[in-house]
Amino acid sequence: MIEDFEKNVIEPQQPEEAEQVRVIYKLYLRLQSMKAVAKQLNDMGWTTKKYITKKGTESGGKEWKTTMVHRLLRNKTYIGK
């Protein structure tokens, strides 16, 4: 079973981003509230991930909202599904 787990571990291509995701999960475990996590992230000066859309426009880089925290916490990539 341990061998199977180790085979499924994905090394992050962007370690800084991976660490931010870990921090967000830890905040949620401690605060038990998506609204409180969003507030904490905003108080820390963190913004959502910036990216370029298929049409070439920049998106993201905004303050955190409860729905964005929820989306991150339920992301199948991060929870291993």
C-alpha positions in Angstrom: 0.0 0.0 0.0 2.8 2.4 0.8 4.4 1.6 -2.6 1.1 2.4 -4.3 1.0 5.8 -2.5 4.5 6.7 -3.4 3.8 5.9 -7.1 1.0 8.4 -7.1 2.9 11.3 -5.5 3.1 14.2 -8.0 6.1 16.5 -7.7 4.9 20.1 -8.0 6.2 22.0 -11.0 5.8 25.3 -9.1 7.0 24.7 -5.5 6.0 28.2 -4.3 2.5 27.7 -5.4 2.4 24.2 -3.8 3.5 25.7 -0.5 0.8 28.4 -0.7 -1.8 25.6 -1.2 -0.5 23.8 1.8 -0.8 27.0 3.9 -4.4 27.5 2.8 -5.3 23.9 3.8 -3.6 24.4 7.2 -5.5 27.7 7.7 -8.7 26.0 7.0 -8.0 23.2 9.4 -7.1 25.8 12.1 -9.9 28.3 11.4 -12.7 25.9 10.3 -14.2 28.6 8.1 -13.7 29.5 4.5 -14.7 33.1 5.2 -12.1 33.3 7.9 -9.5 31.8 5.6 -10.3 34.3 2.8 -10.0 37.2 5.3 -6.7 35.9 6.6 -5.3 35.5 3.1 -6.4 39.0 2.2 -4.9 40.4 5.5 -1.6 38.6 4.5 -1.7 40.5 1.2 -2.1 37.3 -0.9 -4.1 37.4 -4.1 -5.5 34.7 -6.3 -3.3 33.1 -9.0 -2.7 35.2 -12.1 -2.9 33.5 -15.4 -3.4 34.3 -19.1 -6.6 33.1 -20.7 -6.8 31.3 -24.1 -7.9 34.7 -25.6 -4.7 36.2 -24.2 -6.2 38.4 -21.5 -4.8 38.4 -17.9 -7.1 37.1 -15.2 -6.8 36.5 -11.5 -4.6 38.4 -9.1 -7.7 39.4 -7.1 -8.5 39.4 -3.4 -9.7 36.1 -1.9 -13.4 35.4 -1.6 -15.1 32.5 0.2 -16.1 30.9 -3.1 -12.5 31.0 -4.3 -11.3 29.3 -1.1 -14.0 26.7 -1.5 -13.0 26.0 -5.1 -9.4 25.5 -4.1 -10.2 23.2 -1.2 -12.4 21.1 -3.4 -10.0 21.0 -6.3 -9.5 17.3 -7.4 -5.9 17.8 -8.1 -5.2 19.0 -4.6 -7.3 16.4 -2.8 -5.9 13.5 -4.8 -8.9 12.4 -6.9 
